[in-house]
Amino acid sequence: MSSYNKVILLGNLTRDPELRYTPKGQAVAKLGLAVNRRYTTESGEARDEVTFVDVDAWGKQAEVIAQYCKKGRPLFIEGRLKLDQWDDKTTGKKMSRLGVVLENFQFVGDNRQEGGGGAGGGAPSAPSGPRPAPSRPAAPKATDSPSGESPDAAPPEDDDVPF
């Protein structure tokens, strides 16, 4: 049976990104994302539910997020679920944590309203209007993930494009 592991989240950073480097020089950023859900109870009372998600970003994406994002900034992310398991050193109990490994992201909102990015223009913000269709599909990007995954090297032929 096939599997599909895709997570799409839009939320606010709960803390400034924590950027570190592996011994081999690979950048990794740890992010906290708060995703809000507003709902109405049967009695008509409006309530908010917040889900906190731990996100790991790798490579150039980690460096860009650490440079331009601060606590409170909205961020749109795409990624995959990953289960981390370990033994607690003090109790010896098995522990686990479900997190997200970032594969793609987009800045959200107008940076000037966010107060982030500092002087000198700051971070690029998400486009406000529709994007024009590309005249030719872009070649797939190599990923910066630690697993070394990379898509097919050859771009599709013009005859293979469905539009």
Secondary structure, 3 states (H helix, E strand, C coil): CCCCCCEEEEEEECCCCEEEECCCCCEEEEEEEEEEEEEECCCCCEEEEEEEEEEEEEHHHHHHHHHHCCCCCEEEEEEEEEEEEEECCCCCCEEEEEEEEEEEEEECCCHHHHCCCCCCCCCCCCCCCCCCCCCCCCCCCCCCCCCCCCCCCCCCCHHHCCC
